[in-house]
Amino acid sequence: MIDVISADISRRTLLGGLAAGFGAGAADAIVARPRTGGRIRVAGVTASTADTLDPAKGNTSTDYMRHFMLYSGLTQYDAQLHARPGLAERIATRDNVTWHIRLRRGVHFHNGKALDAGDVVYSLMRHRDAATGSKVKAVAEQFAAARRTGPLDLELRLTGANPDLPVILADSHFLIVENGRRDFSTANGTGPFTLRAFAPGIRTVVRRNPDYWKPGRPYLDEIELIAIPDELSRVNALLSGDVQAVLAVNPGSVKRVRASPRHAVMETKSGLFTDLVMRRDHPTTGNADFALAMKYLLDRELIKRALFRGFATVANDQPISPYDPNHNPDIPQRKFDPDRARFLLKRSGLLNARLPVYVSPAANGSVDMGSILQEHAARIGLNLAINRVPSDGYWSTHWMRHPLTFGNLNQRPTTDLMFSLFFQSGAVQNESGWKDARFDRLLLEARHTTDMARRKAIYGDMQWLVHQHGGVGIPVFISLLDGFDRRLRGMFSIPLGGLMAYNFGEYAWWDA
């Protein structure tokens, strides 16, 4: 039996990893002596009546922040996307198929109930039930069975080998809920904060959990989470002191924020992307020549320079970024080529078509991307009608519901998770509706192989399939830019999302 995750990892090892990956400033932010107390308000990007207290149904960055405040996972990410002990103090396996999990003692839910193995068995297996509506159902299909082997011990058996399991379990959707919990009108977790108020689409207020299982944490007394969809209004709220931290600062606002002596911007290199989504189940956008033509119309260098002021990396119409160890650098970079696009559109019979494209501030950069795309399309005879819609309700009302929309996806901690959630044929969030039997077979093959070189080669083939045949155009990977009051300390970069991959709550403290 090999211990894959163990609570015996030393604090020195953790801080050394932070310093190596992100510079001494990240480690200093952790070792500086925190103060307890303080109330802050944090502004996310999106909110709607679909906001949820159920981790399985989380769909936006605002959901993820809320869930990490209220619940805990079996594992947690560090700055280098390694899995560290969470509620599980030990995870061990011999074959990457059968996993033995030992839970911490003395952990309690907010209602006082002690955490036991039954809670974890229920929390993991509920994702397989279609009635749950889990956003990670496609991932959870590999959970063949889970059983309680003791009060704090359980066994999880997979359908095949997957060495990524400890990292996957750190995802917000797999946060642990109480055994049998189906009513999420309120929250009962083991997280660093308890729920004080929740109004979907308006705000969430949480208070410090005095019985949190990590001694001394969290540091803040209260956090109010709101959403300000408009970036200019969000930055104005930060600079005026109405909020103390904001997600998704526009690159054009960086100088303005940094000009304030009381505020700062933290950049995190990331695999985040905003993509053009072409529904493959629609007769127009499902045409292979049309989809390829649109990819050739993406002016990647212009998008990087003009939209993101250099805070981006050119992408290649597949979702695995150069920061991922499984990235395939051998796929030829697709260039901006309007002549090639015109040829493909003519061959598809859609050259003079008029097509609506839905954009929204909710999909970072999509409004300007849509304008650039519209201009280039007009020059070769394609009429794209840009429909700008509000952030509020965009993901539930427009995304994936029209032939041409824009998506916005954060990097996932593993290649398997990215492909399983968004490109596998049966995935709930397969935004383009792309279905490829060979891709699905390769996904399962990669999970079952224990030869890491072979696994990387399989993932390289899958990236090629998405690049050539997928229904998304990915122009750049976008750096994450968070704005915050300098008195808010303790935070460091985790490349999966803004504000420490949305898990800032238990780390941040107020130096005032």
Secondary structure, 3 states (H helix, E strand, C coil): CEEEEECCCCHHHHHHHHHHHHCHHHHHHHHCCCCCCCEEEEEECCCCCCCCCCHHHCCCHHHHHHHHHHCCCCEEECCCCCEEECCEEEEEECCCCEEEEEECCCCECCCCCECCHHHHHHHHHHHHCHHHCCCCHHHHCCEEEEEEEECCEEEEEECCCCCCHHHHCCCHHHCCCCCCCCCCCCCCCCCCEEEEEEECCCEEEEEECCCCCCCCCCCCCEEEEEECCCHHHHHHHHHHCCCCEECCCCHHHHHHHHCCCCEEEEEEEEEEEEEEEECCCCCCCCCHHHHHHHHHCCCHHHHHHHHCCCCEEECCCCCCCCCCCCCCCCCCCCCCCHHHHHHHHHHHCCCCCEEEEEECCCCCCHHHHHHHHHHHHHHCCCEEEEEECCCCCHHHHCCCCCCEEEEEECCCCCHHHHHHHHCCCCCCCCCCCCCCHHHHHHHHHHHHCCCHHHHHHHHHHHHHHHHHHCCEECCEEEEEEEEEECCEECCCCCCCCHHHHCCHHHCCEECC
